Amino acid sequence: MNAWGMDCNELVELVTEYLEGTLGAEARANFEKHLGLCGSCRNYLEQMKLTRLATGTLRAEDVPADALDSFRSAFREWKKS
């Protein structure tokens, strides 16, 4: 572990668990320590909160099929890299 608790990449990978309240105590402490030192990650967390608020009521049937296919394709490509 570094002096910041974790690096920015680790924080990004854990942001969903943090927002859902499912991080363990040690990981949460490290996450919050990093947030206290990193303005970029604080901004990222706020963007994720706003995104969740904006999309929280979307249902799969609300998204046009071609857009959904495009999102799935982009996600598959991202996971390969």
C-alpha positions as a Python dict, from the first residue, in 0.01 Angstrom:
ca = {
    (1, 'M'): (0, 0, 0),
    (2, 'N'): (126, 347, -81),
    (3, 'A'): (105, 661, 132),
    (4, 'W'): (-220, 753, -46),
    (5, 'G'): (-393, 431, 60),
    (6, 'M'): (-427, 316, -303),
    (7, 'D'): (-351, 449, -647),
    (8, 'C'): (-601, 618, -880),
    (9, 'N'): (-652, 304, -1092),
    (10, 'E'): (-743, 100, -785),
    (11, 'L'): (-990, 367, -675),
    (12, 'V'): (-1160, 368, -1017),
    (13, 'E'): (-1201, -10, -1002),
    (14, 'L'): (-1363, 12, -657),
    (15, 'V'): (-1589, 315, -704),
    (16, 'T'): (-1906, 112, -766),
    (17, 'E'): (-1852, -97, -454),
    (18, 'Y'): (-1783, 223, -258),
    (19, 'L'): (-2105, 385, -379),
    (20, 'E'): (-2303, 69, -304),
    (21, 'G'): (-2154, 42, 44),
    (22, 'T'): (-2005, -303, -14),
    (23, 'L'): (-1635, -228, 40),
    (24, 'G'): (-1473, -385, 343),
    (25, 'A'): (-1359, -158, 624),
    (26, 'E'): (-990, -154, 526),
    (27, 'A'): (-1056, -93, 157),
    (28, 'R'): (-1306, 182, 243),
    (29, 'A'): (-1053, 350, 472),
    (30, 'N'): (-787, 337, 199),
    (31, 'F'): (-1040, 466, -58),
    (32, 'E'): (-1134, 760, 164),
    (33, 'K'): (-769, 831, 247),
    (34, 'H'): (-695, 856, -125),
    (35, 'L'): (-997, 1083, -178),
    (36, 'G'): (-865, 1314, 91),
    (37, 'L'): (-542, 1360, -104),
    (38, 'C'): (-653, 1343, -468),
    (39, 'G'): (-874, 1612, -618),
    (40, 'S'): (-899, 1428, -950),
    (41, 'C'): (-1047, 1122, -782),
    (42, 'R'): (-1285, 1337, -579),
    (43, 'N'): (-1407, 1485, -909),
    (44, 'Y'): (-1439, 1137, -1058),
    (45, 'L'): (-1644, 1018, -760),
    (46, 'E'): (-1878, 1317, -793),
    (47, 'Q'): (-1919, 1249, -1167),
    (48, 'M'): (-2007, 888, -1091),
    (49, 'K'): (-2262, 995, -831),
    (50, 'L'): (-2425, 1231, -1083),
    (51, 'T'): (-2422, 962, -1353),
    (52, 'R'): (-2593, 718, -1119),
    (53, 'L'): (-2857, 978, -1033),
    (54, 'A'): (-2918, 1057, -1399),
    (55, 'T'): (-2935, 697, -1514),
    (56, 'G'): (-3074, 533, -1203),
    (57, 'T'): (-3428, 526, -1340),
    (58, 'L'): (-3337, 397, -1685),
    (59, 'R'): (-3466, 55, -1777),
    (60, 'A'): (-3321, -158, -2057),
    (61, 'E'): (-3635, -103, -2262),
    (62, 'D'): (-3581, 276, -2238),
    (63, 'V'): (-3256, 248, -2433),
    (64, 'P'): (-3286, 214, -2812),
    (65, 'A'): (-3168, -131, -2929),
    (66, 'D'): (-2894, 12, -3154),
    (67, 'A'): (-2756, 219, -2865),
    (68, 'L'): (-2762, -82, -2634),
    (69, 'D'): (-2574, -289, -2893),
    (70, 'S'): (-2321, -9, -2929),
    (71, 'F'): (-2268, 9, -2551),
    (72, 'R'): (-2223, -368, -2527),
    (73, 'S'): (-1973, -368, -2813),
    (74, 'A'): (-1774, -83, -2658),
    (75, 'F'): (-1769, -262, -2324),
    (76, 'R'): (-1649, -588, -2482),
    (77, 'E'): (-1368, -403, -2662),
    (78, 'W'): (-1271, -221, -2342),
    (79, 'K'): (-1253, -548, -2148),
    (80, 'K'): (-1017, -695, -2412),
    (81, 'S'): (-764, -413, -2368),
}
